[in-house]
Amino acid sequence: MERARLAAARYGEGWSQEELAERVGVTRSTISQWERGLSHPYPIHVWRLCKLFAKTAEELELGRQSDPQLEPEQPGGASFSISSRRDFITQDVPNALAYTSFSQLVRKIAFHESLEAYQSLLSTYWEASYTSNRPLILGEIEVIIQDLGHMMIYGNQHQQTHIQELLCQYHQFALEISRDQGNCDVALHHGDLSILLAAKLENQEMLAACLYRRGLAYFDLGKMQEAADDLQNALPFSQNAPLQLQGMVDMEASRFHAHLAPDKKAKTQIGRLLDQTHAIVESDFLEKDTSFVRLDKGRYHIGYAATLLALNDSANARRELDIAAKLTKQEHKRRHAYISILRARTHFVEGNFDYATDFALSAAHSCATIQSKSNLADLARLYASLSQTTFRNTEKAVQLGIILRSQK
């Protein structure tokens, strides 16, 4: 679809495609492709175009919802290595991504505006990760990480510190996307880099957030001890962090320890950590969420249910999930999918295979839509257990298997 409004805005300023390209920091052919609707600008370029023309993305016909077919391709599969991802970013999509030269970009666009754009985009990305129906694009985030790395060369000391903080946060987001897509090796790589940056910055809040997120990646890999260790190490760093992060670290530390066949002393610590999280979510002082963990009452009851399930208390876990479903915002689609997965598990362990399959089917449809590979893998493990029962040949179970196989 041609973008006549973008071309009209350029004509209105009296700029050629080459002149606009210099101002945005891309090639002339890229501008041509955008105007002809052959490719879509990345968010940082949309932001720059909106600033240049003092118009919204919709007014320039740059809203992604109008061009769903132009989502940048995401090369897939866990076998797609980190180095080949970088090759994809720098070689296979030059028209969409490459600047004429980075020094030219710096001359044309105020340095602090670029940092401001990346800071603003970060919250937009995180919000989309909780609410979007569409799969997230890892390549897009790795391009930003690469760009920020180049910017380090040109910044003063204060700007370099800011860039390192942004890099730490974007590596955490890349970890989150990689986890969701089932690429745990890539997730751990980004987790390691984020921890190195947080340690270099001596930023305790960031260290807590990075260890928390890497712990989730270890958990997805089934490495329970490593996951529990990361969350245990995050606990002291989180004590002076905003309450959202502090509560989330406490809650996930309790859940991971619950998976390690805890003794009486460990169960006491699990209960104490859950009580601390409960006190935090009931305090109503959750406005500050600089680590983008989105802890609220709904998320607390999800975490509590998952911990109870790990402790083989399925009856109370079901009660907590009922509360979580009511308190979780409808737009938090991944969380609702996870609630359905946990409900399926509780019914499975109680032998209610019919209910378990109903909830698993509901979650499978949601996860297939948003391409949440980590949750689909969770459902596949549940389906494997279901296949060992007499319920395996029922119509519902067969349908679940078809959905899961179609997503491999």
N, C-alpha and C positions, 0 to 999 in steps of 0.2 A: 504494500500500500504506500503510494507516494505521500510524502509529508509536505504538502503545499504551504502549510503555515510556517514551517521551519525555513523554507526557501524564501517565503514572503518577508519574514523577519530579517533575513540577511539582506534582501533587496532594499528593505526599508532603511537599513543602516548604510547602504551604498557599498557593501563589502563584496568582494569576489569570494569564491569558495576557498581560494588560497589564503586570503586575508582572515577569514573566519577560522580556518584551520590553525593559523599561527596563534590566534587568540585563545583557542581551546586547547592547543597542544597536541594536535593530530595531523595527519596528512590530508592533502586536498582530496585525494580519492576517497578517504573515509567520509568526509563531508558529503561528497557526491553520493556515496552509498546510503548514508543516512537520509538524505533528501529524497532519494528514489525508493526508500523503504526496503533496501536490500540487506541492511543490518541494523542493529539497535545499539545506541550509545550505552556504555557502561554508566552506572550511577554517578560516578565522579564527573563524567562528561555531561550528563544531563544537568547536574548541579551547575556546572560552569556555563552551559548554554542558557539556563534560566537566569543566572546572574547577569550575563551579558545583555540579554534582551529584556530583562525585568518582566518576565512572563512565567507562568506556571508550566509544568511539564505537559499538562493536558492542553494548554493553549498552543503549545508547539507540537502537539501530536506525538509526544514522547512518552506518554503513559504506557507502561508495559501491558496493561490490560487490553489495549487496543491492538497489540501485535503479539499475540501468544506464540505465533509460529516463529518468531525471531529470537526466542530464548537462545543464548549461546550454547553450543553443543558442549556437553560434559562427557569427556571420554571416561568410560566406566570400568568397573571391575576392581577388585582388591589387588589384582596383579599389576594394575597401572601404577608404576613406581613414582616416587617423589621426583626423581630426576626427569622422567618422561613427562610428568605433569608440567614441570618448568619448561621443557622443550615445547610442549603444546602451547603454553602461554606465550612464549617469546617467538615461536617460529610459525605455528599453524594458523594464527589469527592476527597477523600483523595489521591488516586494514582496520580491525576493530580496536586495536589496543595500542599500537606503536606511536610514540611521539616522534616528531621530526628529529629532535634531539632533546635530551633532558635539560641541557643548559638553556635552550630556547624557551622551554616551558617556564623555567624559573624567571627568565627575563620578562615573559609576557604576562604571567599571573603572579600576583603577590604571594610570597611564600606563606604568610600566615593564613591566607584565604584557602590554600590547599590543605593546610593542617585543619582549619575550621571545617572544611568540607568532609574530610575523613573522620573527624570527631563526630560530626552530625550524622554521617552515614552509619556509624557504628550502632547507634541506638535504633536506627531504622532497620538495620539488618537483624538485630536481636529481636525486635518486636515481630518482624516477619517470621522468625524461626518459631515463635510461639503461636502465631495466628494464621500464617499463610497456608493455603491449600496446595501450594505448588512446591516441588522439591527445590532445595536451595542449591546455589551454584558455587561449588568450591573454587573453580578456576577464577571466578570473579574476585574472590577474596585473596587468592594467591597473587593476582595482578596488583592489588592494593598493597600487599606486603612487599612485593618487589619494588613498587614505586616508593614506598616509605623508606626502604633500604637505600635507594638512590638519593633520596632527600637528605639523608644523614650527612652526606658529603658537603652539602651547601648550608647547613644550619649552624647557627652559633650554639654556644654551650646550652643555653636555656632551651632552644628549639630542639637540640639533639635529645635532651632529656624527655621533652614532650613526645618526640618521635618514638623513642624507646618505649614509652608508656603505651602509645598507640599500637606499636608492633606487638607488645605483650598482649594487648587486648584482642588484636586481630588474630594472633596465633591461637588464642583461646577460642575465638569464634570458629576458626578453621578446624580446630579439634572437635568442636560441637557438630559441625556439618559432617566431618569425616565419620564420627561415631554414628550419626543418624543414617549415613549411607553405608554403614557396615565396613568401612575401611579403617579398621582399628590400628593398623601399622602406621598409616598416615596420621591418624589422631594422636598416637603416642609421640610421633616425631614433632608435631606442633606443640604438644604438651611439654616435651623436653625443652624446646626452644623458649616457650613462654616462661618456664621456671628459671632458665638461665637469665633471661632479661629481668625478671622480677628480683632475682637475687642480686644482679648487678646494680639495680636501682635501689636495693635495700628497702623495698616497699613491702611491708608485712601483709597489707591487705591483698595486694596482687599475688603474693606467694600463697596465701590461703586459698585464693580463687583458683590459681593454677594447679595446686596440689589436689584440690577438690575435683577439678575437671579431669585431670589425668587419672585420678582414682576411678572415676566413672568409666574411662576407657579400659582400664585394667579389669574392672568388673565385667564389662561386656565381653572381654576375652576369657572370662572364667578364672582370672588370676585373683582369687579372693584375698590372699594374704597381701599381695602388692597393693590391692585396692584399699584394704583396711590400713595398711602402713601409711599410704599417702594421706588418708583422711585423719589418721592419728597425728601425723606430722603437721597437718593443717590446723589442728585445734588451737595450739598456742598462738599461732599467727592471727587467728580469727578473733581473738578475745577483744581486741581494740578496733575491730572492723565494724562497719555499719551492721545494724541488727539483721538485715536480710541475709547477708553472707554468713554471719555468725550462726544464725539459726539453721541455715542450710547445711553448713559443715557439721554442726552437732547432729542433725537428723541423719545425714548420710553416713556419718561415722557409726552411729548406732545400728543402721541397717547392715553395713558391711560386717561389723563385729557379730551381728546376729547370724550371719552365714558361716561363721567359723566354729560351730558347735560350742557355744560359750559355756563356761562354768558359772557357778553361782556369783562369783565376784564380777565377772564380765557382764552378766545379766543385770547386776546392780548398776554398773556404769551405763549400760544401754538405757535403762529406765531413767537415769539421771539426765542423760543427754536429751532424751525425748521430752522430759519435763522442762528442760531449759528451752527447747524449741517451742513448746506449747506456750510457755510464758511470754516468749518473744512475739508470737503471732497474735496473742491476745492483748498485747500492749498497745496496738494501734500506732506504733512508731516505725512504720515500715516504708515511709516515703522515699528514703534515700536508698537507691539500688544501683550503686556505681559499678557493681560487678555483674549486673544483668542476670541475677539468679531467679527473680520473680517468685520469691517466697511469699505465700499468703496462706490463709486458713485452709483453702482447698488443697494446696500443695502439701501442707503439713499432714493432713489426713491421708493423702496418698502415701507419703513416706512412712507414716505410722502403720498403715495397712501392710505395706511391703515388709516392714520389720516384723510385724506380728506373723505374717505368712512364713517368713524365714524361721520363726520360732515355733512353727507348727500350730499356731492358734488361728485356724481358719474362720471360726465363728466370729470372733471379735474383728478379724480382718474384714469380713464382709460388712460388718456394721460400720467400720471406718470408711469403707469404699462408698457406701450409700451416702454418708455425709459428704465425702469428697466430691461425688457427682453433683450434688446440689450446690456446693460452694465454688466449684471450678467454673470459670467463665466459659461460655459456649464457644468463644472464638479461640480458646486454647485447645486446638484440635489434637495436637500430639498428646496432651495430658489426658484428654478424654479417651483417646485410643489406648493409652497405658492403663487407665482405670478399667477399661473393658478387658484388657489382658489379665490384670490382677484378679478381676472377678471370675474370669474363666479358670484361672488357677485354683482359686478357692473352691469353686464347685467341683473341679476335677479331683482334688485331694479328698473331698467329701463323697466322691462317687456319683455326683450328679452330672453325668456325662452330657445329658441333653442340654441343660443350662450352660454347661461349660462350652459346648460347641456353639450355642447361640451367641454368647459373648465373644468367642473367638472369631466367628464370622463377622460380627459387627466391627471388631478391631481390624480384621484383615481388609475389609473394604476401605476403611479410613486410611490405613497404612499404605495400601496400594495406591491410593489417590495422591498422597503426599510423598510417596516413595521413601518411606521410613524403613530402611533396610534392617536397622538394629531391632526394631519392634517386630518386623516380619520374621527375623531370625528367632526371636523369642517365641513367636507363634508357631514356628516350624518345630521347635523343641517340644512345645505342648502337643502339637499334632502327632509327633513321633510317639509320645506317651499314650495318646488317645488310640493310636493304631495298634497298641498292644492289648486293647480291650475288645469286648464283644461289640462295642458301639462303632467299630471302625467301618463297617459296611453300610451304615445308615446313610440316607440321602444327604443329611447335613454334613456328616464327616467327609463324605466323598466330595461334596462341594467345597469344603474347606481345603482339602488337598489340592483340588484343581486350581483354586485361587493362589495358593502358596507356590505351586509349581510354575504357574504362569509368571511369577515375579522373580524367578531365579535368573 
